[in-house]
């Protein structure tokens, strides 16, 4: 999975917890909470969605590492199991 694939998936998942958000206007380096009207439950639902979609364990201590789109892509890239090449 490429960084762009991860980014697009993260944005799609973000849209499920913040359906009113204009995802095309998300600034990759700005915190979600500064750009979107999401509360702590939305944030938790977003992290759960990331876990399910990417099959990556995300301990509560790492939630702060998922504050921006860039953070999410970086975190997920470094924690995903590599796919073996055929």
PyMOL Python script that loads the backbone (N, CA, C, O; Angstrom):
from pymol import cmd

cmd.read_pdbstr("""\
ATOM      1  N   UNK A   1       0.855  -1.173   0.000  1.00  0.00           N
ATOM      2  CA  UNK A   1       0.000   0.000   0.000  1.00  0.00           C
ATOM      3  C   UNK A   1       0.902   1.237   0.000  1.00  0.00           C
ATOM      4  O   UNK A   1       1.827   1.341   0.804  1.00  0.00           O
ATOM      5  N   UNK A   2       0.624   2.157  -0.898  1.00  0.00           N
ATOM      6  CA  UNK A   2       1.434   3.374  -0.999  1.00  0.00           C
ATOM      7  C   UNK A   2       0.969   4.417   0.016  1.00  0.00           C
ATOM      8  O   UNK A   2      -0.101   4.297   0.613  1.00  0.00           O
ATOM      9  N   UNK A   3       1.793   5.429   0.192  1.00  0.00           N
ATOM     10  CA  UNK A   3       1.424   6.533   1.085  1.00  0.00           C
ATOM     11  C   UNK A   3       0.137   7.206   0.615  1.00  0.00           C
ATOM     12  O   UNK A   3      -0.696   7.603   1.431  1.00  0.00           O
ATOM     13  N   UNK A   4      -0.021   7.333  -0.697  1.00  0.00           N
ATOM     14  CA  UNK A   4      -1.250   7.942  -1.228  1.00  0.00           C
ATOM     15  C   UNK A   4      -2.468   7.067  -0.929  1.00  0.00           C
ATOM     16  O   UNK A   4      -3.543   7.584  -0.622  1.00  0.00           O
ATOM     17  N   UNK A   5      -2.306   5.748  -1.017  1.00  0.00           N
ATOM     18  CA  UNK A   5      -3.399   4.838  -0.681  1.00  0.00           C
ATOM     19  C   UNK A   5      -3.783   5.003   0.788  1.00  0.00           C
ATOM     20  O   UNK A   5      -4.965   5.064   1.129  1.00  0.00           O
ATOM     21  N   UNK A   6      -2.776   5.073   1.648  1.00  0.00           N
ATOM     22  CA  UNK A   6      -3.024   5.238   3.078  1.00  0.00           C
ATOM     23  C   UNK A   6      -3.713   6.571   3.324  1.00  0.00           C
ATOM     24  O   UNK A   6      -4.689   6.640   4.071  1.00  0.00           O
ATOM     25  N   UNK A   7      -3.211   7.626   2.701  1.00  0.00           N
ATOM     26  CA  UNK A   7      -3.801   8.962   2.864  1.00  0.00           C
ATOM     27  C   UNK A   7      -5.268   8.965   2.455  1.00  0.00           C
ATOM     28  O   UNK A   7      -6.120   9.479   3.180  1.00  0.00           O
ATOM     29  N   UNK A   8      -5.557   8.393   1.301  1.00  0.00           N
ATOM     30  CA  UNK A   8      -6.936   8.375   0.808  1.00  0.00           C
ATOM     31  C   UNK A   8      -7.849   7.560   1.721  1.00  0.00           C
ATOM     32  O   UNK A   8      -9.003   7.929   1.939  1.00  0.00           O
ATOM     33  N   UNK A   9      -7.340   6.468   2.247  1.00  0.00           N
ATOM     34  CA  UNK A   9      -8.127   5.646   3.166  1.00  0.00           C
ATOM     35  C   UNK A   9      -8.366   6.380   4.477  1.00  0.00           C
ATOM     36  O   UNK A   9      -9.473   6.345   5.015  1.00  0.00           O
ATOM     37  N   UNK A  10      -7.333   7.047   4.998  1.00  0.00           N
ATOM     38  CA  UNK A  10      -7.478   7.827   6.228  1.00  0.00           C
ATOM     39  C   UNK A  10      -8.543   8.908   6.024  1.00  0.00           C
ATOM     40  O   UNK A  10      -9.392   9.112   6.891  1.00  0.00           O
ATOM     41  N   UNK A  11      -8.502   9.587   4.901  1.00  0.00           N
ATOM     42  CA  UNK A  11      -9.496  10.624   4.623  1.00  0.00           C
ATOM     43  C   UNK A  11     -10.904  10.033   4.538  1.00  0.00           C
ATOM     44  O   UNK A  11     -11.861  10.624   5.038  1.00  0.00           O
ATOM     45  N   UNK A  12     -11.024   8.879   3.911  1.00  0.00           N
ATOM     46  CA  UNK A  12     -12.336   8.223   3.810  1.00  0.00           C
ATOM     47  C   UNK A  12     -12.858   7.895   5.202  1.00  0.00           C
ATOM     48  O   UNK A  12     -14.027   8.136   5.502  1.00  0.00           O
ATOM     49  N   UNK A  13     -11.998   7.347   6.049  1.00  0.00           N
ATOM     50  CA  UNK A  13     -12.398   6.998   7.411  1.00  0.00           C
ATOM     51  C   UNK A  13     -12.731   8.248   8.223  1.00  0.00           C
ATOM     52  O   UNK A  13     -13.666   8.247   9.024  1.00  0.00           O
ATOM     53  N   UNK A  14     -11.972   9.290   8.014  1.00  0.00           N
ATOM     54  CA  UNK A  14     -12.244  10.551   8.696  1.00  0.00           C
ATOM     55  C   UNK A  14     -13.630  11.064   8.307  1.00  0.00           C
ATOM     56  O   UNK A  14     -14.353  11.618   9.135  1.00  0.00           O
ATOM     57  N   UNK A  15     -13.986  10.875   7.044  1.00  0.00           N
ATOM     58  CA  UNK A  15     -15.305  11.281   6.572  1.00  0.00           C
ATOM     59  C   UNK A  15     -16.441  10.518   7.221  1.00  0.00           C
ATOM     60  O   UNK A  15     -17.567  11.012   7.268  1.00  0.00           O
ATOM     61  N   UNK A  16     -16.167   9.318   7.725  1.00  0.00           N
ATOM     62  CA  UNK A  16     -17.216   8.555   8.400  1.00  0.00           C
ATOM     63  C   UNK A  16     -17.503   9.106   9.788  1.00  0.00           C
ATOM     64  O   UNK A  16     -18.622   8.979  10.285  1.00  0.00           O
ATOM     65  N   UNK A  17     -16.501   9.720  10.423  1.00  0.00           N
ATOM     66  CA  UNK A  17     -16.725  10.288  11.765  1.00  0.00           C
ATOM     67  C   UNK A  17     -17.024  11.781  11.708  1.00  0.00           C
ATOM     68  O   UNK A  17     -17.536  12.352  12.672  1.00  0.00           O
ATOM     69  N   UNK A  18     -16.708  12.409  10.591  1.00  0.00           N
ATOM     70  CA  UNK A  18     -16.991  13.834  10.405  1.00  0.00           C
ATOM     71  C   UNK A  18     -17.588  14.024   9.012  1.00  0.00           C
ATOM     72  O   UNK A  18     -16.948  14.597   8.130  1.00  0.00           O
ATOM     73  N   UNK A  19     -18.827  13.537   8.816  1.00  0.00           N
ATOM     74  CA  UNK A  19     -19.422  13.569   7.474  1.00  0.00           C
ATOM     75  C   UNK A  19     -19.623  14.969   6.906  1.00  0.00           C
ATOM     76  O   UNK A  19     -19.734  15.134   5.692  1.00  0.00           O
ATOM     77  N   UNK A  20     -19.672  15.973   7.770  1.00  0.00           N
ATOM     78  CA  UNK A  20     -19.861  17.342   7.298  1.00  0.00           C
ATOM     79  C   UNK A  20     -18.554  17.982   6.822  1.00  0.00           C
ATOM     80  O   UNK A  20     -18.567  19.080   6.266  1.00  0.00           O
ATOM     81  N   UNK A  21     -17.438  17.302   7.038  1.00  0.00           N
ATOM     82  CA  UNK A  21     -16.124  17.863   6.705  1.00  0.00           C
ATOM     83  C   UNK A  21     -15.894  17.905   5.199  1.00  0.00           C
ATOM     84  O   UNK A  21     -16.292  17.001   4.465  1.00  0.00           O
ATOM     85  N   UNK A  22     -15.253  18.960   4.765  1.00  0.00           N
ATOM     86  CA  UNK A  22     -14.802  19.067   3.381  1.00  0.00           C
ATOM     87  C   UNK A  22     -13.397  18.467   3.349  1.00  0.00           C
ATOM     88  O   UNK A  22     -12.410  19.162   3.591  1.00  0.00           O
ATOM     89  N   UNK A  23     -13.320  17.188   3.051  1.00  0.00           N
ATOM     90  CA  UNK A  23     -12.052  16.465   3.128  1.00  0.00           C
ATOM     91  C   UNK A  23     -11.009  16.981   2.145  1.00  0.00           C
ATOM     92  O   UNK A  23      -9.811  16.793   2.359  1.00  0.00           O
ATOM     93  N   UNK A  24     -11.442  17.618   1.090  1.00  0.00           N
ATOM     94  CA  UNK A  24     -10.512  18.197   0.125  1.00  0.00           C
ATOM     95  C   UNK A  24      -9.763  19.400   0.673  1.00  0.00           C
ATOM     96  O   UNK A  24      -8.766  19.835   0.095  1.00  0.00           O
ATOM     97  N   UNK A  25     -10.240  19.934   1.780  1.00  0.00           N
ATOM     98  CA  UNK A  25      -9.603  21.113   2.378  1.00  0.00           C
ATOM     99  C   UNK A  25      -8.743  20.774   3.594  1.00  0.00           C
ATOM    100  O   UNK A  25      -8.205  21.670   4.245  1.00  0.00           O
ATOM    101  N   UNK A  26      -8.614  19.496   3.898  1.00  0.00           N
ATOM    102  CA  UNK A  26      -7.796  19.080   5.044  1.00  0.00           C
ATOM    103  C   UNK A  26      -6.335  19.399   4.753  1.00  0.00           C
ATOM    104  O   UNK A  26      -5.782  18.988   3.733  1.00  0.00           O
ATOM    105  N   UNK A  27      -5.726  20.137   5.665  1.00  0.00           N
ATOM    106  CA  UNK A  27      -4.300  20.464   5.544  1.00  0.00           C
ATOM    107  C   UNK A  27      -3.516  19.339   6.205  1.00  0.00           C
ATOM    108  O   UNK A  27      -3.719  19.059   7.387  1.00  0.00           O
ATOM    109  N   UNK A  28      -2.621  18.688   5.459  1.00  0.00           N
ATOM    110  CA  UNK A  28      -1.938  17.499   5.960  1.00  0.00           C
ATOM    111  C   UNK A  28      -1.159  17.694   7.265  1.00  0.00           C
ATOM    112  O   UNK A  28      -1.041  16.755   8.052  1.00  0.00           O
ATOM    113  N   UNK A  29      -0.631  18.887   7.505  1.00  0.00           N
ATOM    114  CA  UNK A  29       0.171  19.111   8.694  1.00  0.00           C
ATOM    115  C   UNK A  29      -0.556  19.770   9.843  1.00  0.00           C
ATOM    116  O   UNK A  29       0.042  20.015  10.890  1.00  0.00           O
ATOM    117  N   UNK A  30      -1.840  20.063   9.671  1.00  0.00           N
ATOM    118  CA  UNK A  30      -2.623  20.727  10.723  1.00  0.00           C
ATOM    119  C   UNK A  30      -3.450  19.705  11.484  1.00  0.00           C
ATOM    120  O   UNK A  30      -3.950  18.738  10.908  1.00  0.00           O
ATOM    121  N   UNK A  31      -3.587  19.929  12.778  1.00  0.00           N
ATOM    122  CA  UNK A  31      -4.319  18.996  13.623  1.00  0.00           C
ATOM    123  C   UNK A  31      -5.786  18.915  13.206  1.00  0.00           C
ATOM    124  O   UNK A  31      -6.412  19.920  12.869  1.00  0.00           O
ATOM    125  N   UNK A  32      -6.313  17.697  13.237  1.00  0.00           N
ATOM    126  CA  UNK A  32      -7.719  17.478  12.891  1.00  0.00           C
ATOM    127  C   UNK A  32      -8.635  18.324  13.762  1.00  0.00           C
ATOM    128  O   UNK A  32      -9.600  18.909  13.270  1.00  0.00           O
ATOM    129  N   UNK A  33      -8.335  18.390  15.060  1.00  0.00           N
ATOM    130  CA  UNK A  33      -9.242  19.112  15.957  1.00  0.00           C
ATOM    131  C   UNK A  33      -9.285  20.605  15.663  1.00  0.00           C
ATOM    132  O   UNK A  33     -10.251  21.277  16.023  1.00  0.00           O
ATOM    133  N   UNK A  34      -8.252  21.133  15.013  1.00  0.00           N
ATOM    134  CA  UNK A  34      -8.257  22.536  14.615  1.00  0.00           C
ATOM    135  C   UNK A  34      -9.014  22.756  13.305  1.00  0.00           C
ATOM    136  O   UNK A  34      -9.413  23.878  12.995  1.00  0.00           O
ATOM    137  N   UNK A  35      -9.206  21.698  12.548  1.00  0.00           N
ATOM    138  CA  UNK A  35      -9.846  21.809  11.237  1.00  0.00           C
ATOM    139  C   UNK A  35     -11.280  21.285  11.210  1.00  0.00           C
ATOM    140  O   UNK A  35     -12.078  21.682  10.361  1.00  0.00           O
ATOM    141  N   UNK A  36     -11.598  20.395  12.142  1.00  0.00           N
ATOM    142  CA  UNK A  36     -12.893  19.722  12.128  1.00  0.00           C
ATOM    143  C   UNK A  36     -13.575  19.859  13.471  1.00  0.00           C
ATOM    144  O   UNK A  36     -12.930  20.073  14.497  1.00  0.00           O
ATOM    145  N   UNK A  37     -14.861  19.736  13.448  1.00  0.00           N
ATOM    146  CA  UNK A  37     -15.638  19.774  14.683  1.00  0.00           C
ATOM    147  C   UNK A  37     -15.824  18.336  15.167  1.00  0.00           C
ATOM    148  O   UNK A  37     -16.894  17.749  15.012  1.00  0.00           O
ATOM    149  N   UNK A  38     -14.749  17.775  15.763  1.00  0.00           N
ATOM    150  CA  UNK A  38     -14.834  16.410  16.268  1.00  0.00           C
ATOM    151  C   UNK A  38     -14.583  16.414  17.773  1.00  0.00           C
ATOM    152  O   UNK A  38     -13.766  17.176  18.288  1.00  0.00           O
ATOM    153  N   UNK A  39     -15.305  15.547  18.452  1.00  0.00           N
ATOM    154  CA  UNK A  39     -15.135  15.443  19.899  1.00  0.00           C
ATOM    155  C   UNK A  39     -14.326  14.184  20.225  1.00  0.00           C
ATOM    156  O   UNK A  39     -13.843  13.494  19.328  1.00  0.00           O
ATOM    157  N   UNK A  40     -14.190  13.903  21.499  1.00  0.00           N
ATOM    158  CA  UNK A  40     -13.366  12.764  21.914  1.00  0.00           C
ATOM    159  C   UNK A  40     -13.964  11.429  21.447  1.00  0.00           C
ATOM    160  O   UNK A  40     -13.219  10.496  21.146  1.00  0.00           O
ATOM    161  N   UNK A  41     -15.275  11.330  21.385  1.00  0.00           N
ATOM    162  CA  UNK A  41     -15.898  10.096  20.888  1.00  0.00           C
ATOM    163  C   UNK A  41     -15.627   9.920  19.399  1.00  0.00           C
ATOM    164  O   UNK A  41     -15.348   8.812  18.942  1.00  0.00           O
ATOM    165  N   UNK A  42     -15.709  11.012  18.644  1.00  0.00           N
ATOM    166  CA  UNK A  42     -15.385  10.948  17.217  1.00  0.00           C
ATOM    167  C   UNK A  42     -13.944  10.504  17.028  1.00  0.00           C
ATOM    168  O   UNK A  42     -13.642   9.682  16.162  1.00  0.00           O
ATOM    169  N   UNK A  43     -13.067  11.051  17.840  1.00  0.00           N
ATOM    170  CA  UNK A  43     -11.650  10.698  17.733  1.00  0.00           C
ATOM    171  C   UNK A  43     -11.446   9.219  18.037  1.00  0.00           C
ATOM    172  O   UNK A  43     -10.700   8.538  17.333  1.00  0.00           O
ATOM    173  N   UNK A  44     -12.093   8.726  19.065  1.00  0.00           N
ATOM    174  CA  UNK A  44     -11.984   7.310  19.410  1.00  0.00           C
ATOM    175  C   UNK A  44     -12.533   6.445  18.281  1.00  0.00           C
ATOM    176  O   UNK A  44     -11.914   5.447  17.910  1.00  0.00           O
ATOM    177  N   UNK A  45     -13.677   6.815  17.737  1.00  0.00           N
ATOM    178  CA  UNK A  45     -14.246   6.069  16.607  1.00  0.00           C
ATOM    179  C   UNK A  45     -13.317   6.080  15.400  1.00  0.00           C
ATOM    180  O   UNK A  45     -13.225   5.089  14.675  1.00  0.00           O
ATOM    181  N   UNK A  46     -12.635   7.188  15.183  1.00  0.00           N
ATOM    182  CA  UNK A  46     -11.677   7.294  14.087  1.00  0.00           C
ATOM    183  C   UNK A  46     -10.509   6.333  14.308  1.00  0.00           C
ATOM    184  O   UNK A  46     -10.100   5.632  13.382  1.00  0.00           O
ATOM    185  N   UNK A  47      -9.978   6.296  15.513  1.00  0.00           N
ATOM    186  CA  UNK A  47      -8.851   5.399  15.814  1.00  0.00           C
ATOM    187  C   UNK A  47      -9.281   3.940  15.664  1.00  0.00           C
ATOM    188  O   UNK A  47      -8.526   3.119  15.141  1.00  0.00           O
ATOM    189  N   UNK A  48     -10.488   3.618  16.120  1.00  0.00           N
ATOM    190  CA  UNK A  48     -11.006   2.255  15.970  1.00  0.00           C
ATOM    191  C   UNK A  48     -11.133   1.902  14.487  1.00  0.00           C
ATOM    192  O   UNK A  48     -10.802   0.788  14.078  1.00  0.00           O
ATOM    193  N   UNK A  49     -11.608   2.846  13.694  1.00  0.00           N
ATOM    194  CA  UNK A  49     -11.736   2.619  12.247  1.00  0.00           C
ATOM    195  C   UNK A  49     -10.366   2.393  11.612  1.00  0.00           C
ATOM    196  O   UNK A  49     -10.220   1.532  10.744  1.00  0.00           O
ATOM    197  N   UNK A  50      -9.354   3.165  12.042  1.00  0.00           N
ATOM    198  CA  UNK A  50      -7.992   2.960  11.528  1.00  0.00           C
ATOM    199  C   UNK A  50      -7.513   1.557  11.880  1.00  0.00           C
ATOM    200  O   UNK A  50      -6.955   0.853  11.038  1.00  0.00           O
ATOM    201  N   UNK A  51      -7.734   1.161  13.120  1.00  0.00           N
ATOM    202  CA  UNK A  51      -7.323  -0.170  13.574  1.00  0.00           C
ATOM    203  C   UNK A  51      -7.956  -1.262  12.716  1.00  0.00           C
ATOM    204  O   UNK A  51      -7.269  -2.176  12.258  1.00  0.00           O
ATOM    205  N   UNK A  52      -9.256  -1.163  12.503  1.00  0.00           N
ATOM    206  CA  UNK A  52      -9.965  -2.182  11.730  1.00  0.00           C
ATOM    207  C   UNK A  52      -9.528  -2.202  10.265  1.00  0.00           C
ATOM    208  O   UNK A  52      -9.304  -3.266   9.689  1.00  0.00           O
ATOM    209  N   UNK A  53      -9.412  -1.031   9.681  1.00  0.00           N
ATOM    210  CA  UNK A  53      -9.086  -0.942   8.253  1.00  0.00           C
ATOM    211  C   UNK A  53      -7.662  -1.403   7.948  1.00  0.00           C
ATOM    212  O   UNK A  53      -7.422  -2.101   6.963  1.00  0.00           O
ATOM    213  N   UNK A  54      -6.723  -1.005   8.804  1.00  0.00           N
ATOM    214  CA  UNK A  54      -5.313  -1.285   8.537  1.00  0.00           C
ATOM    215  C   UNK A  54      -4.774  -2.468   9.336  1.00  0.00           C
ATOM    216  O   UNK A  54      -3.623  -2.864   9.156  1.00  0.00           O
ATOM    217  N   UNK A  55      -5.595  -3.034  10.216  1.00  0.00           N
ATOM    218  CA  UNK A  55      -5.176  -4.163  11.044  1.00  0.00           C
ATOM    219  C   UNK A  55      -3.886  -3.842  11.812  1.00  0.00           C
ATOM    220  O   UNK A  55      -2.944  -4.633  11.852  1.00  0.00           O
ATOM    221  N   UNK A  56      -3.886  -2.659  12.413  1.00  0.00           N
ATOM    222  CA  UNK A  56      -2.741  -2.171  13.185  1.00  0.00           C
ATOM    223  C   UNK A  56      -3.208  -1.908  14.608  1.00  0.00           C
ATOM    224  O   UNK A  56      -4.190  -1.200  14.831  1.00  0.00           O
ATOM    225  N   UNK A  57      -2.500  -2.482  15.562  1.00  0.00           N
ATOM    226  CA  UNK A  57      -2.797  -2.203  16.963  1.00  0.00           C
ATOM    227  C   UNK A  57      -2.375  -0.770  17.279  1.00  0.00           C
ATOM    228  O   UNK A  57      -1.248  -0.373  16.984  1.00  0.00           O
ATOM    229  N   UNK A  58      -3.265  -0.007  17.869  1.00  0.00           N
ATOM    230  CA  UNK A  58      -2.973   1.385  18.224  1.00  0.00           C
ATOM    231  C   UNK A  58      -3.265   1.554  19.707  1.00  0.00           C
ATOM    232  O   UNK A  58      -4.414   1.757  20.102  1.00  0.00           O
ATOM    233  N   UNK A  59      -2.214   1.469  20.533  1.00  0.00           N
ATOM    234  CA  UNK A  59      -2.448   1.642  21.966  1.00  0.00           C
ATOM    235  C   UNK A  59      -2.862   3.076  22.282  1.00  0.00           C
ATOM    236  O   UNK A  59      -2.511   4.008  21.559  1.00  0.00           O
ATOM    237  N   UNK A  60      -3.608   3.238  23.366  1.00  0.00           N
ATOM    238  CA  UNK A  60      -4.080   4.565  23.751  1.00  0.00           C
ATOM    239  C   UNK A  60      -2.931   5.557  23.885  1.00  0.00           C
ATOM    240  O   UNK A  60      -3.097   6.746  23.611  1.00  0.00           O
ATOM    241  N   UNK A  61      -1.774   5.072  24.303  1.00  0.00           N
ATOM    242  CA  UNK A  61      -0.611   5.955  24.454  1.00  0.00           C
ATOM    243  C   UNK A  61      -0.133   6.529  23.123  1.00  0.00           C
ATOM    244  O   UNK A  61       0.633   7.492  23.107  1.00  0.00           O
ATOM    245  N   UNK A  62      -0.574   5.949  22.009  1.00  0.00           N
ATOM    246  CA  UNK A  62      -0.173   6.436  20.685  1.00  0.00           C
ATOM    247  C   UNK A  62      -1.218   7.341  20.027  1.00  0.00           C
ATOM    248  O   UNK A  62      -0.980   7.860  18.936  1.00  0.00           O
ATOM    249  N   UNK A  63      -2.356   7.535  20.665  1.00  0.00           N
ATOM    250  CA  UNK A  63      -3.405   8.355  20.052  1.00  0.00           C
ATOM    251  C   UNK A  63      -2.890   9.742  19.694  1.00  0.00           C
ATOM    252  O   UNK A  63      -3.297  10.312  18.682  1.00  0.00           O
ATOM    253  N   UNK A  64      -2.007  10.284  20.505  1.00  0.00           N
ATOM    254  CA  UNK A  64      -1.473  11.626  20.237  1.00  0.00           C
ATOM    255  C   UNK A  64      -0.578  11.654  19.003  1.00  0.00           C
ATOM    256  O   UNK A  64      -0.233  12.730  18.514  1.00  0.00           O
ATOM    257  N   UNK A  65      -0.205  10.504  18.506  1.00  0.00           N
ATOM    258  CA  UNK A  65       0.618  10.415  17.299  1.00  0.00           C
ATOM    259  C   UNK A  65      -0.239  10.418  16.037  1.00  0.00           C
ATOM    260  O   UNK A  65       0.275  10.258  14.930  1.00  0.00           O
ATOM    261  N   UNK A  66      -1.540  10.601  16.207  1.00  0.00           N
ATOM    262  CA  UNK A  66      -2.486  10.581  15.090  1.00  0.00           C
ATOM    263  C   UNK A  66      -3.269  11.884  15.016  1.00  0.00           C
ATOM    264  O   UNK A  66      -4.476  11.876  14.777  1.00  0.00           O
ATOM    265  N   UNK A  67      -2.589  12.991  15.220  1.00  0.00           N
ATOM    266  CA  UNK A  67      -3.241  14.306  15.279  1.00  0.00           C
ATOM    267  C   UNK A  67      -3.481  14.943  13.913  1.00  0.00           C
ATOM    268  O   UNK A  67      -4.399  15.747  13.757  1.00  0.00           O
ATOM    269  N   UNK A  68      -2.660  14.587  12.924  1.00  0.00           N
ATOM    270  CA  UNK A  68      -2.766  15.195  11.596  1.00  0.00           C
ATOM    271  C   UNK A  68      -2.816  14.099  10.533  1.00  0.00           C
ATOM    272  O   UNK A  68      -2.570  12.929  10.826  1.00  0.00           O
ATOM    273  N   UNK A  69      -3.130  14.478   9.325  1.00  0.00           N
ATOM    274  CA  UNK A  69      -3.116  13.521   8.221  1.00  0.00           C
ATOM    275  C   UNK A  69      -1.703  12.986   8.021  1.00  0.00           C
ATOM    276  O   UNK A  69      -1.513  11.782   7.845  1.00  0.00           O
ATOM    277  N   UNK A  70      -0.718  13.868   8.048  1.00  0.00           N
ATOM    278  CA  UNK A  70       0.676  13.424   7.909  1.00  0.00           C
ATOM    279  C   UNK A  70       1.069  12.462   9.023  1.00  0.00           C
ATOM    280  O   UNK A  70       1.752  11.467   8.781  1.00  0.00           O
ATOM    281  N   UNK A  71       0.630  12.766  10.257  1.00  0.00           N
ATOM    282  CA  UNK A  71       0.908  11.884  11.395  1.00  0.00           C
ATOM    283  C   UNK A  71       0.343  10.487  11.139  1.00  0.00           C
ATOM    284  O   UNK A  71       1.022   9.482  11.350  1.00  0.00           O
ATOM    285  N   UNK A  72      -0.897  10.441  10.686  1.00  0.00           N
ATOM    286  CA  UNK A  72      -1.560   9.161  10.451  1.00  0.00           C
ATOM    287  C   UNK A  72      -0.826   8.338   9.396  1.00  0.00           C
ATOM    288  O   UNK A  72      -0.583   7.146   9.586  1.00  0.00           O
ATOM    289  N   UNK A  73      -0.478   8.979   8.290  1.00  0.00           N
ATOM    290  CA  UNK A  73       0.223   8.275   7.214  1.00  0.00           C
ATOM    291  C   UNK A  73       1.563   7.750   7.720  1.00  0.00           C
ATOM    292  O   UNK A  73       1.922   6.601   7.460  1.00  0.00           O
ATOM    293  N   UNK A  74       2.290   8.578   8.430  1.00  0.00           N
ATOM    294  CA  UNK A  74       3.598   8.170   8.949  1.00  0.00           C
ATOM    295  C   UNK A  74       3.458   7.020   9.948  1.00  0.00           C
ATOM    296  O   UNK A  74       4.182   6.028   9.865  1.00  0.00           O
ATOM    297  N   UNK A  75       2.535   7.155  10.882  1.00  0.00           N
ATOM    298  CA  UNK A  75       2.329   6.132  11.904  1.00  0.00           C
ATOM    299  C   UNK A  75       1.934   4.803  11.267  1.00  0.00           C
ATOM    300  O   UNK A  75       2.517   3.761  11.567  1.00  0.00           O
ATOM    301  N   UNK A  76       0.949   4.852  10.395  1.00  0.00           N
ATOM    302  CA  UNK A  76       0.457   3.622   9.786  1.00  0.00           C
ATOM    303  C   UNK A  76       1.518   2.975   8.903  1.00  0.00           C
ATOM    304  O   UNK A  76       1.653   1.752   8.895  1.00  0.00           O
ATOM    305  N   UNK A  77       2.265   3.776   8.168  1.00  0.00           N
ATOM    306  CA  UNK A  77       3.323   3.242   7.320  1.00  0.00           C
ATOM    307  C   UNK A  77       4.352   2.490   8.163  1.00  0.00           C
ATOM    308  O   UNK A  77       4.812   1.416   7.776  1.00  0.00           O
ATOM    309  N   UNK A  78       4.705   3.048   9.300  1.00  0.00           N
ATOM    310  CA  UNK A  78       5.731   2.432  10.135  1.00  0.00           C
ATOM    311  C   UNK A  78       5.218   1.243  10.955  1.00  0.00           C
ATOM    312  O   UNK A  78       6.021   0.458  11.460  1.00  0.00           O
ATOM    313  N   UNK A  79       3.903   1.100  11.094  1.00  0.00           N
ATOM    314  CA  UNK A  79       3.357   0.022  11.916  1.00  0.00           C
ATOM    315  C   UNK A  79       2.665  -1.081  11.127  1.00  0.00           C
ATOM    316  O   UNK A  79       2.271  -2.095  11.703  1.00  0.00           O
ATOM    317  N   UNK A  80       2.513  -0.906   9.844  1.00  0.00           N
ATOM    318  CA  UNK A  80       1.883  -1.941   9.037  1.00  0.00           C
ATOM    319  C   UNK A  80       2.887  -3.032   8.703  1.00  0.00           C
ATOM    320  O   UNK A  80       4.069  -2.769   8.481  1.00  0.00           O
ATOM    321  N   UNK A  81       2.394  -4.247   8.671  1.00  0.00           N
ATOM    322  CA  UNK A  81       3.256  -5.368   8.277  1.00  0.00           C
ATOM    323  C   UNK A  81       3.487  -5.287   6.776  1.00  0.00           C
ATOM    324  O   UNK A  81       2.549  -5.063   6.010  1.00  0.00           O
ATOM    325  N   UNK A  82       4.732  -5.467   6.356  1.00  0.00           N
ATOM    326  CA  UNK A  82       4.992  -5.426   4.919  1.00  0.00           C
ATOM    327  C   UNK A  82       4.302  -6.593   4.211  1.00  0.00           C
ATOM    328  O   UNK A  82       4.219  -7.704   4.736  1.00  0.00           O
ATOM    329  N   UNK A  83       3.818  -6.312   3.023  1.00  0.00           N
ATOM    330  CA  UNK A  83       3.168  -7.351   2.207  1.00  0.00           C
ATOM    331  C   UNK A  83       4.259  -8.068   1.436  1.00  0.00           C
ATOM    332  O   UNK A  83       5.023  -7.427   0.714  1.00  0.00           O
ATOM    333  N   UNK A  84       4.350  -9.399   1.575  1.00  0.00           N
ATOM    334  CA  UNK A  84       5.390 -10.129   0.853  1.00  0.00           C
ATOM    335  C   UNK A  84       5.181 -10.029  -0.657  1.00  0.00           C
ATOM    336  O   UNK A  84       4.054 -10.077  -1.150  1.00  0.00           O
ATOM    337  N   UNK A  85       6.277  -9.890  -1.367  1.00  0.00           N
ATOM    338  CA  UNK A  85       6.205  -9.805  -2.825  1.00  0.00           C
ATOM    339  C   UNK A  85       6.161 -11.217  -3.400  1.00  0.00           C
ATOM    340  O   UNK A  85       6.831 -12.133  -2.925  1.00  0.00           O
ATOM    341  N   UNK A  86       5.353 -11.351  -4.430  1.00  0.00           N
ATOM    342  CA  UNK A  86       5.185 -12.679  -5.060  1.00  0.00           C
ATOM    343  C   UNK A  86       6.347 -13.014  -5.944  1.00  0.00           C
ATOM    344  O   UNK A  86       6.374 -14.085  -6.549  1.00  0.00           O
TER     345      UNK A  86
END
""", "prot")
cmd.dss("prot")
cmd.show_as("cartoon", "prot")
cmd.util.cbc("prot")
cmd.orient("prot")
